Amino acid sequence: NIAERHGLYCLLHEKPFFGFNGSGKHINWSLATDTGKNLFEPGYTSLKNAQFLLFLCALIKGVDEYQDLLCASAASAGNDLRLGGNEAPCTIMSIFLGEELTEILYSIEKSIDHSEKICINSKFNINIFQKLKSDNLNRNRTSPFAFTGNKFEFRMVGSSMSIAYPITVINTIMANELCQFADILENGSNFDKDLTEIIVNTIKNHKKIIFNGNNYSDEWHLEAKKRHLFNFKTSANAISQLIATKNIEIFEKYKILTKVEISAIYNVLMQNYCQTLHTEAMVMDSMIKKQIIPSTEKYIKVLCDTVLSKKQITAQIDCSAEIQLISLLSTLFSELCNNTDTLKENLITSNKIPNLFERSKFYYKKIFPVLNKIRKSADKIEQNIILPFNDEEEKLYVANLAKANKELQELYDLEGSDKMQILKLLTRLRQLCLEPRLVYDDIDQPSSKLKACMELIKTMQENKQKVLLFSSFTSVLDLIAEECQKAGITYYMLTGSTNKEDRRELVSRFQKDDTTLFLISLKAGGTGLNLTSAE
């Protein structure tokens, strides 16, 4: 309703746009007594701190033991595109506590005095716990489950999902752990000793779920594997854990869900996952066939007609730019058509797979990769950015256009007009459109187009995408190379003067290393540039 009032559309898809942050929900979760006292609020007395630590340990133990169930509660096809980057949490379940609180827990485990924040005594083994302030905690936005002072944030839930199911899962897990702790404390003979053992043993056995670092890093993925933490590559894999025996048992134990109800939820979630991917694939198939393919065919024909028209003026006229573009578009067009045909065949096959989990795996292994290939080819074909002149550039261009029109009129009035002189005037105007410094030596600032080009390159670099940049003018590539050097952007350059050996070496290196940009002169000519690593 709010979006409609402002003339906008509300998109509930978790990741509708590549390169932009996804859309999710943060569940702020805590526990309080019937009188409003927050049980996750650290205090100054040993009693309050023992209470805080007990509930904290219950949550740590629960998240560790039921990390798969928590992941399943936030699983959706849209979340597959969101989790793991762009300020969304990682797909690996972990708890962020902050360095200070984590150090305190480790000190308790090892019974080490922690700089007056913990003292060991005969009653609780915990005496003083300096109150933690939420504004002193690094929020660590890469963490899926973060402590933020006196509450936790569960950040994996996608924008299209209700928070009811994830909250039900968290509450159930917490109830189960507190029930286990209560049985020990109520049936034991030494409350203080039993309480201390619960806290120390929980930290010792479940600290593997605690991680305060960068959840996006490759090092964490390797470390998480060593810790035997779940890392679900797809939401379908997470959803499949819903019907694991231990997860059915915990719901049934507290009479929250029956086995039949859990099975129904599993089928609905898995069906939604497969149907969403199927629908998106069908929409892409329709877009490609109704919009991209016809437009590309039309544009290639326009380019071919342009080459023929120019050649009618003189056979010596340079059409290398158009020919290179025709070759590139034709290659991309073939890739697009072939992958679209493959997508259609895979969609037909998917409908013949009765088992939902097996069907979901087929989507992940066979359909999802083809969707990415199609999108990349389509993006390369259709991405056009129109950049206007700034005021000074427009004045300069208009003045030169008027001068060129006058000179052209004079040439037309002469018998046997010089076609090469006409081409020279048109080339000058093209250069002015692109970069006035190609024409005027006294201009020392990059053009608005070059600035926009550099911003686009920087964005691609931030997204770890490789870029191919073509130009008819080698001098423009030199100017771009200068700007890249200033910005610390790595690049290779291929011009007409690059010999065959160096050419092959540059292509091979670009395919394998982390170099962001490949500057290529359209006048370099030749074929066989295998640069498939570029976006």
Order of alpha helices (4+ residues) and beta strands (2+ residues): alpha-beta-alpha-alpha-alpha-beta-alpha-beta-beta-alpha-alpha-alpha-alpha-alpha-alpha-alpha-alpha-alpha-alpha-alpha-alpha-alpha-beta-alpha-beta-alpha-beta
